[in-house]
Amino acid sequence: AYVAGRMAGLTADRAFMDYTFIHFSGLADNRAGQWSAAICDTLGVPMDVLPEIVEPWRVIGEVTEAAARDFGLAPGTPIAAGCGDTAANALGAGIVRPGQVFDVAGTASVLAGCTDHFVADTTHRALLTMRSVIPGLWNPLAYIAGGGQALRWFRDEFYKYEIRDTKYEARDATDEDSARISYLVSRISRDTYDMMVAGLLVGPHAGAFLPRDAGEHRL
């Protein structure tokens, strides 16, 4: 929305957010598709400073002369509001009917379904409910902010070593991977631990990945 607004030369009072993204704000009545007066009042947030909630296909402006020079686009090209990345993934993957499920294995990991009614996870509070691009559909989803990024860190840190010896011992063939990983973990010190990953390994087992004394880690 920020880039689109800059390309269209919008001022702050014309800021917008598409309805597939409002669940991330913490200020919205997602079921109604609007800002929550109750939440805003409780938090002391003036509703008149919030962006307008729009449909993803809403044309919010046109490419300005300056933006045309910067981006190599034709001036006057219409700019649509667009939607959030996961909402776009769902649409592109053909998630257009209730009962369908899709998985996103990117920097963030997402597992989501499709329903024709709003579902709030008030029991476990683990699922988000995203509005689909398609009116009347919803995507309840589990979201891990660093799923793919954590895997990349694991690869970069653990497998940058070439194992050409037998310092790790496996009890049997099925234990080979566990023994190899334990050996690799023992070679990672506090100095090489990327603290950014500590914030990505979320959930009840996050503590198992936090660095202990040098050479001592739990898996």
Secondary structure by P-SEA (a helix, b strand, c coil): caaaaaaaccccccccccccccccccccccccccccaaaaaaacccccccccccccccccccccaaaaaaccccccccccccccaaaaaaaaaccccccbbbbbbccbbbbbccccbbbbccccccbbbbbcccccbbbbccccccaaaaaaaaaaccccccccccccccccccaaaaaaaaaaaaacccccccccccccccccccccccccccccccc
